[in-house]
């Protein structure tokens, strides 16, 4: 575990994905704390409020978050929310961004679900963001992308997702122009949150701006 001295001025904001809550980030939160970071979770109504609306609430939430440096880690829709935050409120404190399983290029699964009555209701206000994505890393902000390639999940019910994929999001859909580094791990979409390897990659990127030497963490 790296020396946490000096990290007291740094905070990591964890942002969950669709249909989840702050509880979903608990395992990753514990691992990042062991890595020496203070962590807070942002919980939001993922399908009941638009991405722009949630970004506005996240900006308000950040006014109560301590730290001279604030990093962001988002899973799936949470990654898109972070990018929306920086699009609308670019004047954030210094820090890095890591997304896990985020469909930056838009989600085939979401577009297929949108074609059904029950699917469109389940996705709710999150539908436009998930269907079309948000594929531009914030200017001047080091951003890392982690994808999974274990095909286990929603994709079993929605055939046609490009391979390789994490069962919900294709690796190609996670592509983010402007990202500083990318990694693919052997995990399904939800399991990215519980993957020790993914957590080590996050720690490495938050410290160095790249995923190399993750085994040190």
CORVENJO-V244088 format. One record per residue. N is the residue number from 1. PSI is psi as a letter, one per 30 degrees, with the letter a starting at -180 (999 if undefined). BURIAL is b if it has 24 or more other C-alpha atoms within 12 Angstrom, else e. D_LAST is the distance of its C-alpha to the last C-alpha in Angstrom with 1 decimal. Layout:
N,PSI,BURIAL,D_LAST
N,PSI,BURIAL,D_LAST
//
This chain:
1,k,e,5.3
2,l,e,6.6
3,k,e,10.3
4,f,e,11.7
5,k,e,15.0
6,f,e,16.6
7,f,b,14.9
8,f,e,18.0
9,g,e,19.7
10,k,b,17.2
11,k,b,17.6
12,k,b,16.2
13,j,b,19.1
14,k,b,18.6
15,j,b,21.6
16,l,b,22.6
17,a,b,24.8
18,k,b,28.4
19,g,b,30.0
20,a,b,27.0
21,a,e,26.2
22,e,b,23.6
23,e,e,23.1
24,f,b,21.6
25,g,b,18.5
26,e,e,18.0
27,e,b,15.3
28,e,b,13.1
29,e,b,14.2
30,e,b,13.1
31,e,b,9.5
32,e,b,9.6
33,e,b,11.5
34,f,e,9.0
35,f,b,6.8
36,g,b,10.1
37,k,b,12.3
38,k,b,15.8
39,k,b,16.6
40,k,b,20.1
41,k,b,21.4
42,j,b,24.5
43,k,b,26.8
44,l,b,29.8
45,j,b,32.6
46,e,b,31.2
47,f,b,34.5
48,f,e,37.0
49,k,e,36.3
50,l,b,36.0
51,e,b,32.9
52,e,b,34.7
53,e,e,35.7
54,e,b,32.1
55,e,b,30.9
56,e,e,33.6
57,e,b,32.5
58,e,b,28.9
59,e,b,30.2
60,e,e,32.1
61,e,e,29.2
62,f,b,27.2
63,f,e,30.0
64,g,e,28.8
65,k,b,25.0
66,l,e,24.1
67,k,b,22.1
68,f,e,22.9
69,k,b,20.1
70,j,b,19.8
71,l,b,17.3
72,k,b,18.3
73,k,b,16.8
74,k,b,19.6
75,k,b,20.2
76,c,b,23.4
77,e,b,26.3
78,e,b,23.9
79,e,b,22.8
80,e,b,26.5
81,e,b,27.1
82,e,b,24.6
83,e,b,26.4
84,e,b,29.7
85,e,b,28.7
86,f,b,28.1
87,e,b,31.3
88,f,e,33.4
89,i,e,31.8
90,f,e,30.2
91,h,e,30.3
92,l,b,26.9
93,l,b,24.8
94,l,e,22.3
95,l,b,19.0
96,l,b,17.3
97,k,b,17.8
98,k,b,16.0
99,k,b,18.3
100,j,b,17.9
101,g,b,21.1
102,k,b,23.3
103,i,b,26.7
104,e,b,27.1
105,g,b,30.1
106,l,b,31.6
107,k,b,31.6
108,e,b,34.2
109,e,b,33.8
110,e,b,34.5
111,e,b,37.6
112,e,b,38.9
113,e,b,38.5
114,f,b,40.3
115,f,e,43.3
116,l,e,43.9
117,e,e,45.2
118,e,e,42.7
119,e,e,39.8
120,e,e,40.8
121,e,e,41.2
122,e,e,37.8
123,e,b,36.1
124,b,b,38.3
125,f,b,37.6
126,f,b,34.2
127,e,b,36.2
128,e,b,36.8
129,e,b,33.2
130,e,b,31.9
131,e,b,34.9
132,f,b,34.7
133,a,b,31.1
134,j,b,30.2
135,i,b,29.1
136,j,b,28.6
137,k,b,25.5
138,k,b,26.4
139,k,e,27.8
140,g,e,25.8
141,j,b,22.7
142,k,b,19.5
143,k,b,19.0
144,k,b,16.7
145,k,b,17.9
146,k,b,16.4
147,l,b,19.1
148,l,b,19.7
149,g,b,22.2
150,j,b,23.1
151,i,b,26.7
152,j,b,27.1
153,b,b,28.5
154,f,b,31.2
155,f,b,32.0
156,f,e,33.8
157,f,e,36.4
158,i,b,36.4
159,l,e,37.0
160,f,e,36.6
161,k,b,33.0
162,k,e,32.1
163,k,e,29.9
164,l,b,27.1
165,l,b,26.1
166,g,b,24.1
167,f,b,27.3
168,e,b,28.0
169,k,b,26.8
170,k,b,27.3
171,e,b,24.6
172,f,b,27.3
173,f,b,27.8
174,f,b,24.3
175,k,b,25.2
176,j,b,25.1
177,k,e,27.1
178,f,e,25.5
179,k,b,21.8
180,f,b,19.7
181,l,b,17.5
182,l,b,17.6
183,k,b,15.9
184,k,b,17.6
185,l,b,16.0
186,i,b,18.2
187,l,b,18.7
188,l,b,21.8
189,e,b,22.3
190,e,b,21.7
191,f,b,19.1
192,e,b,16.8
193,f,b,16.3
194,g,b,15.3
195,k,b,13.3
196,e,b,9.8
197,e,b,9.4
198,e,b,10.9
199,e,b,8.7
200,e,b,5.5
201,e,b,8.3
202,e,b,9.5
203,e,b,6.8
204,e,b,7.1
205,e,b,10.7
206,e,b,11.4
207,e,b,10.3
208,f,e,12.0
209,g,b,14.2
210,l,b,13.2
211,f,b,11.0
212,l,e,10.8
213,h,e,8.2
214,f,b,5.8
215,f,e,5.4
216,f,e,3.8
217,999,b,0.0
//
